[in-house]
Amino acid sequence: MSDVPSAIDLRDIRKTYENGPLKVPVLHGLTFTIDRGEYVAIMGPSGSGKSTLMNIIGCLDRPTSGTYVLDGVDVSELDDNALAELRLRKLGFVFQGFNLLARTDALKNVALPLFYAGVPARRRLELAQRALDEVGIGDRGHHQPSQLSGGQQQRVAIARALINDPAVLLADEPTGNLDSRTSDDIMALFERLHAGGRTIVMVTHDPNVAKNAERVVRLLDGLVVSDTLRDPAGHDL
C-alpha cells in the first residue's frame, strides 16, 4: 500500500444549510477518494449537490460533518487563515465566467496568485509568462481580456490556475461560455495537462465534456449514485 496521500479523500461528507429554523440538507454522507494524477468529472442535475461539493473540495465552504483530507492535510483542523493559505498553495480554480480582471493584461492576471503568495514582482512575471506559454498563448501576455476571444480568456484563466503548481486543478463548467469548437480546444488542453501528470476535478452537466475524463462520479439528491472508470475512447469500463 502506497504511503503517498491521495489528492482528495472525502469521508462521510454531509452539508446542511440553515436559515433560521429551516434546515436544508444538501449532501448526505459522500465518501470517495481521488488519487494524484486522476482526471475526474463530477456530474449531476441541478440540485444534486455538485456545486456544494465543489465548494467543499475547493475549501470555499466547510462540511457540516465528515472528514476532508486535501493532499495529506486534514482541512477540518484548519482555521480560516490556514484554510486560505492551503487554498492558495494546493488548489487552482477555473470558472465558467473566466473571472479575469477586466483592466489588467493577461500576464498580470495570471501572476495575481503569486502576488498573494509574496513572490517578488520580476519572478511573478517570469512564471506567468511560462504559464501562458504552457497553455499556448504566450504571445498574448499584454492583451487585456476584452482583446481576447472567449477561448483565449479561458486559457488565461487556466494559466492563472496553474501558476502555483497546485496539487489539484478544479474546473467548474469550464466550457459553459464557449462554442463547441472552442470547447473542444479547451478539453484538448485539459487532456494535455492531465497527460503531464495534473490532477483535475471538473464539475459539468454536459456529457460531451464529461466523456473527456477518465472517471465520472454522478450525484443525485446529495448522494453518489455511480462512480465509473472510462477507457481512452470514452466508454465505461
Secondary structure, DSSP 8 states (H G I E B T S, - for coil): ---S--SEEEEEEEEEEEETTEEEEEEEEEEEEE-TT-EEEEE--TTSSHHHHHHHHTTSS--SEEEEEETTEEGGG--HHHHHHHHHHHEEEEETT----TTS-HHHHHHHHHHHTT--HHHHHHHHHHHHHHTT-GGGTT--GGGS-HHHHHHHHHHHHHTT--SEEEEESTTTTS-HHHHHHHHHHHHHHHHTT--EEEE-S-HHHHTTSSEEEEEETTEEEEEEEB-TTS-B-
